[in-house]
Amino acid sequence: MPKMKTHSGAAKRFRVRKKAKKGSKVKCRSSNRGHNFGAENRSTKRRRKSPGKSLAPADEKKILIVLNGG
């Protein structure tokens, strides 16, 4: 039987944390943060480039299934 493949679109958008003490094990990048940094001040730029947010537990289960290949 062939191996299940990781969904490549999900692999680009989500990351699994190594150690999650409590809360979500999956993080994702926030939307609307990719360009137009010119008019922003330094602290806003830093905040917009920061790593993403945690997912809800219901969404986390679905994403882990897709990332782990089944």
C-alpha positions as CSV (number, residue, x, y, z in Angstrom):
1,M,0.0,0.0,0.0
2,P,1.5,3.4,-0.9
3,K,2.3,6.0,1.7
4,M,-0.1,8.9,2.3
5,K,1.4,12.2,1.1
6,T,1.4,15.5,3.0
7,H,-0.8,18.1,1.5
8,S,1.7,20.6,0.0
9,G,-0.6,23.6,0.3
10,A,-1.1,23.0,4.0
11,A,2.6,22.4,4.6
12,K,3.3,25.9,3.3
13,R,0.7,27.6,5.5
14,F,0.9,25.8,8.8
15,R,3.7,24.8,11.2
16,V,3.6,22.2,14.0
17,R,5.2,23.4,17.2
18,K,7.8,21.2,18.8
19,K,6.6,21.6,22.4
20,A,3.2,23.0,23.2
21,K,2.6,23.1,27.0
22,K,-1.1,24.0,26.6
23,G,-3.2,25.3,23.8
24,S,-2.6,24.7,20.1
25,K,0.1,22.6,18.6
26,V,-0.3,24.2,15.2
27,K,0.4,27.8,14.3
28,C,-0.4,29.7,11.1
29,R,0.5,33.1,9.7
30,S,-2.0,35.9,10.0
31,S,-3.5,37.3,6.7
32,N,-2.9,40.8,5.2
33,R,0.7,41.0,6.4
34,G,2.8,40.5,3.3
35,H,3.4,44.0,1.8
36,N,2.9,47.8,2.2
37,F,5.3,48.2,5.1
38,G,6.6,51.6,3.8
39,A,4.2,53.9,5.7
40,E,4.3,51.9,8.9
41,N,6.5,52.7,11.9
42,R,9.1,50.3,13.2
43,S,7.0,48.7,16.0
44,T,4.1,48.1,13.6
45,K,6.4,46.5,11.1
46,R,7.8,44.2,13.7
47,R,4.4,43.2,15.0
48,R,3.1,42.6,11.4
49,K,6.1,40.3,10.6
50,S,5.8,38.4,13.9
51,P,5.0,34.7,13.7
52,G,1.4,33.7,13.5
53,K,-1.3,32.7,15.8
54,S,-2.6,29.5,17.3
55,L,-5.5,27.6,15.8
56,A,-8.8,26.5,17.4
57,P,-8.8,22.9,18.7
58,A,-11.3,21.8,16.1
59,D,-9.3,23.2,13.3
60,E,-6.1,21.8,14.8
61,K,-7.3,18.2,14.5
62,K,-8.1,18.6,10.8
63,I,-4.8,20.3,10.0
64,L,-2.8,17.6,11.8
65,I,-4.5,14.9,9.8
66,V,-3.6,16.7,6.5
67,L,0.0,17.5,7.6
68,N,0.7,13.9,8.8
69,G,-0.7,12.4,5.6
70,G,-3.8,10.7,6.9
